[in-house]
Amino acid sequence: MFANACSIAREFTFPIIISHRTSNGKCSAGIGTFVVINEDGWFITAFHIMEQLNKLGSANGEFKALLQKRLAIENDTSLKKHVKIQQLNSQKIPPDSITDYSVWLGWQGLAIEENFFAIPNCDIAVGKLKNFDKSKVKTYPKFKNPNDPMEQGTSLCKLGFPFHSIEPTFDEQKGFILPPGSLPIPIFPIDGIYTRTVDIENNGIKPYPLMFIETSTPGLRGQSGGPTFDVNGTIWAIQSQTHHLKLGFGDNQKNSKEVEHLKNQYLNVGWGTHSITITSFLKEINVSFQTH
């Protein structure tokens, strides 16, 4: 059903790999998804991905500031040895300090411009790519026109990069190195149906609705920021989060083993930022896009 739609969506859907190293030498990486909107290099993703980048940047800045404080103490010839040791002990580097971080965006050389636009409580962010090569993207997305009918029960598909882990290493000269076999990251679709629309309290933040589309299947880890689209490849939402709805089956008065089993019965549903919010936001920030 979604074979043709997936072939369309793969053209504008890319992985984002965020790597970081802590002062104890441990390296880690997380994977998300972003969608290139137009030939000017604008992209859309989940806000929580961009927030993670900002947090890493702030933590790295704190680490560098701490290093400067320690260096100033070490170079202060007016301090007696025991005083210097005391001051250095009061400025110890925590083992989880962020010493380095980086982001990889689908192909070598891409970066993100410093400033981006976001609606945090709707988990959506829009930014612009540096060094964008428009020849790399053959097809740009079309977003669902929110003025057209959006029927409950419509089959939809999510696309992203789950079920893939990366353990980078770090070289002082080369930076983060991805292990052999890490790339390309396999892309993974999961289908479901449009179940409900979820309204977010606006409180006057925006002059348009803040909404999510709920689907009957979860958004998988690694699909955050990726497209939720119909059989034509038209984007209805950008995947944000997964919610776990209690099913409430069974008799809780039965034996303890069965009660424990019943406690863990959930329907996992996906939430993605609604096209009405996306298209209104893109108009507000003057980013060109297509609708269908």
N, C-alpha and C positions, 0 to 999 in steps of 0.2 A: 504493500500500500504506500509506503513512504520511500521507496527506492529512488524515484526521481526527485522527490523533495530533498532527500538527504544529499544527493549529488549536487543539488543547487546550494544547499546550506553549507556544505563542506568548503565551498569556494570563498566564503567570507567569515568562517568560524576558525579561530586560532587559539592555541594554548598560551597561557601565561605561566611561566615558572618563576617562582620567587625563592631564591636561595639565601641562606644566612649562616654565619659562623659565630659561635660564642667564644668567650675568652678561655674556656676550658678545651677549645679545639674541636668541639663537636660541630659538624655541618649538617644542615637539614634543608629540605626543599618542599614546597607545596605547589600544587597545580590548580589552576583555574582556567577560565575561558573568556575570550572577548570576541566581539563582532565588529568588523570594519564596516562603517556606515557608508562612506563615500570616497571618491577618488582624491579628496584633499587629505585623507589620512585620519579622519575623525573616527573614533571607536566608542563602543558602549560596553559596559560590563557591570558587575555587581559592586555596589559601594563598599561592601566589606572587604573586597580584594584591594581596592585602592586605600582603604583605611589601614589594612595590614602593612602596605608599603610605607605609608606615612608613619606608622608606629615604629617600624624598623629604622626609618630615617632619623626619627627623634631619639631612639635608643642608641643608635650609632653616634649621633651628635653628643649625647651624654657621655658615652665612652671616651670619645676624643677629648672632651673637656676635662674629664677626670685624668686622662694621661697628661694633659698640659699642667694640671695642678700638681701632679706627682713630680713632673719634670722640674717645675719651679722650685719645689721643696728640695729635690736632690741637688739642684744647682745653687741653692742659697748657701753661700759660704759663711754667712753670719750665724747660722744655726749650729748649736752644739750637736754632737753625734746623737745623744740620747733624745734630744728634742726633735731632731730630724726623723728618728725612728718612730717616735710617738706620732708625729704628724703624718708620716707615711702610713702607719697602721690605722689612722683615722680616715684615710682615703684609699682603702683597699679596693681592688677591682673585683666586683662580684663575678663568680664563675659563669653566670648566664648573661654577662654583658655582650652586646652585639658589636663585634669587632669589624665585621664586613657584611655586606648584603648586595644582592644584584637582582635584576629582573631580565628574563629572556622572553621575547615576544614573537614567537613563530618563525622568525628567521634572523640571521646574524645582522647586527648593526642597528636594529630598531631600538628606539628608546621612547620614553613618554615625556612630553613637555611638562614642566614643573606644575603649572596651574591646571586644574580640571574643575568641572562643574558636577554637582551632586545634589540629590535629594536623599539624605541619609535615612529618614524614616520610611522611605519607599525603596531603599537599598538599590539605588541606581546611580551610576556615575558615567560621565561622558568626558573624554579627553582627546588629545591630538597626539599622533605619533610623529617622532622625529625621524628623519632619513627614510620616509615612507616611499616605497617604490610601487607606484600604482599598477605596474605590469604584473606584479605578483598576485593581484586579485582580479579574476576574470569576470566575476559577477558580484554586484552589490545587492544588499537585501532590500526587500519591499516589506514595509510594516503594514499590518492589518489596519485598514481604514476604520476607525472606531464608530464612524457614522453608519457603517454597514452592519447588517445583522450578525451577531455572534451567538450562535445557537448552543445551548447546553447540550452536551452529549457529542459534540464535534470531536472527531479524532485528531489528536495533536501529538507531536513528537518533540522530544528534547535531545539536544546534541551537545557533547562536550568530551572531556578527557578523564573519565574515572578509571579505577582499577589499574592504575599505573603509579608506581612509586620510584622516586629518584633519590639516590644518596650521593650528593656531590662531594668532591674533595676540593681542597683549596691550595693554590700555589701562590706564593708571595709576588711572583712576577706576572703570572698568567691570570690570577684570580680564580674564580670557581671553574671547576672542570667537571663536566657531566660524564659519568661512566659510559664505556662502550655499550651500545644497545639501547641507550636512553631515548635516542631520537631515530626516526620520527615517533612522536607519541601517538598511539592508536586512538582513533576517535570512536565514540560509542553512542549509539542512539537508544532511546527507550520511549515507547509509545504509551498513550493513555487517552483519556477523554477529558474534555472540559467539564468540570463538575460544578463549580461555583465562582462567583465574583466576590472578592473580599475588599471592602471599603476601609481605608485608613483615615483616622481622624485628621482632618486638615488643619484646623485651628488658624485658618487664614494664611497658612504658609504659602500656598499657591492659588492662583485664580482658576484652577482646573482640578478635576478629581484625582486623588491619589488612590490607586487601586492595584490589586493583585488578581491574577487569574489562577485558580486552583485546578490542578489536574489529578487524576485518579492514581497516578504513580509518583513515586518520590523523585525529586531531583537528586542525582547521585553526587557524591563528593568528587569534585573535579569538573562538574557541569555548571557550577555557579558562574554567572555572567554569560552563559551560552543561550542560544535561541530556542524558543518553544514555537513551533511552526505547524502549519496545516499541510495537507497533501499537495498543495501547490508551492510549498516552500515559503509561504508568506508568514512573517513573524507576528505572532499574537502576544508574545511576552518575552522577557529576559529572565532566565531562571535565577531565583534568589535564595530559596530556603526550602526545607522539608519540615512538615508538621506531622505529628503522630497522634492520630485520633483513636481514643479508646473504643473498643468494640463492645465491651460489656456483655459478652456471651457467658453462659454457664451459670452454675449454682455455687455461690461463694461459701455455702455451708458444707460442702463436701470435704474430703480429706485434704490435709495441708499441701500435699504434693500437687494435687490438681488445682487448688486455689492459687498456688504460686504460678502455675502454668497460665491460669486465666488472667493473672495480673499483667502478663506480658503480651496480651493480644492487642495489636494496634493495626490500623490502616495508615500507611505512610503516604501522604499526599504532598505534591509539589506546589510551591507558590512562585509565581513569576510576575515581575512588574508589568502591568497591563499596557497594551498599546496606546490607550487613550492618554495615559500618563507619559509614556515615552514620546509620542509624537507631539504632545503639547509642550513638553520640556525642550525638545529639539527646536521647535519653533521659537520658544522663548530665548534660547541662547544662539539663535541664528545659525544652526547647523543644517545643511541641506540633506534631505532624505527622500526616499521614494515610498509611496503607498500603493496598495492594491485592494 
